[in-house]
Amino acid sequence: MTIAHHLREKLLSALTGLGVEVPVPDRVQVTKAADLRFGDFQSNVAMILAKGLGRNPRELAADLQAAIDTDGLCDLSIAGPGFLNFTLTDHAWADLARSQWESENLGITPVTEPRTIVIDFSAPNVAKPMHIGHIRSTIIGECLARVAAKVGHRVIKDNHIGDWGTQFGMVTWAWKQGVDRNRLEGEPLQELLRLYRTASDASKENEEIREECRAELVKLQQGDGENLAIWNECLELSKKGLEKIYRRLDVRFDHWMGESAYNDALAPLVERLEAEGLARESDGAVCIFSGETDVPKNDPFKINRDGEWQDYPMIVRKNDGGFNYATTDLATVEYRVREWKADEVWYVVDFRQGGHFAQLFDTSKRMGYRDVDLVHVSFGTILGKDGKPLKTRAGDLPQLEDVLNDAVKAAREVVEEKSHLETLAEKAELAELIGVNSVKFTELSHHRMSDYVFDLEKMVALEGDTAPYLLYSYVRSRSIFRKLGESVSLRGESLKVSENSEVHLVRMLTRYSDQVHQVLEDYRPNLLATYLLEVARAFHSFFEACPVLKSEGETRESRLILCDLTSRVLQDGLALLAIPVPERM
Ligand code: ARG
């Protein structure tokens, strides 16, 4: 139980003791204080209840102040129109920190009802290398998966790659025009990209070629042997290339159930939709129309054209008989519920696909998948310094691998300048770690819905809200133990806090469990990222204000425990962001 919960219980029993009836217990809350000058926690319960009781809120607060049994845990005061403020005693803070330090999982409370959560993330369209846009889904998805698993959910990570779409028609067409076998061996992804671009450029100007590409896709989808062989080869090569980047990013999947895995399910699915009256033919295609259960404004199957609401159906079979992205996604919901018993599916996908997911979720409900919570965890765009979506000089989206390499190069300069490491190999390893993880941390420290400017120099800097700053904080909190050698043994009883900076550090550290849980409330890793920065800042203030090695006896031991706890929270929290820590920098 967190301290806020504990105080809330005390408050509820005080209310009972005063004979005050609480109509809606959920409205009795104790939260972190908005302003630390007034206390550590606060409650507005007196203001909420006073009106119904016909009483003055400050008087009610005063009654509560007298009635609450604080157990010596905190001092109470009243502020403003009737806020009840709780200021924890130094003793209480020390106890909290001690039990966190003694707990193996740093006091993270597990969820009471674990759910089976499928996380659908990364999911690039293969046969093309990953570009910068893929970083968002990949990194946010990995972090959410780690956090959900940490609090006790059963997590299934699925990479729903686009391995069956139009791009394969194009690659196959260009392949047949002439694939460079040598290059395919050496740099497979670059050769595949070249093929894709060849077809894409050629078909832009030429309707006939566009048709030929489509025909190659249809042949593939009908099971043509030659095209299937080409497809297989492309797929294997692409996957190898992707694996390499995922390894570098420390991202792993439980499954790679790409679009092609659902091929056989599509025809029966559409038959079922038609038989159940959910889908019907329209202009030669099979479509799902609105269920007409909401006003058009909130109806994903309606679109406003020139001031008029028109149908905007979801197409599940095109007029050429082919199935599409939407059909596959419906089959995927079916599969995940049936085979994996999913209670929830989180789709970590660009906000531009919001319309698609709204239609998908609505249709799934109408098909009877009512017990599974389907969530679109959407995100915004990465911008260049000019404020426009990030592009290379040639106007393409930068390839993810190039971006990572550039980040490592930038990190290398910082390492050259600042690092105490001696050997070239150590420095190179550190630069790789800093470069890659700076890109990841930058991603995770922004609100997922906001666009952000991609600025390599800023993200690898040692000062600022950056990964290197956090990594350095970790190293600093450990360095003291290296100086001491193996011989320290620490006892929890020694933990005492009295200096302001000690209290503040403990206040931050003991919030860890709450902060981890909060990430899942609205799928926001940035809450954890910002929290870790606050921990790091609190640690540096403490470290500057309170001598550790130069202090003596219990004070020294107590401060060593604070260093140890800080390093553990930082390491554990960073691991949830999929960021490993170095031992030296
Ligand atoms: N491959 C898709 C794209 O690149 C993303 C797939 C997301 N997942 C899903 N189940 N639709 O746009």
Residues whose N, C-alpha, C, O or C-beta is under 5 A from the ligand:
A	BS01	LIG	D120 A123 P124 N125 H160 I161 G162 V349
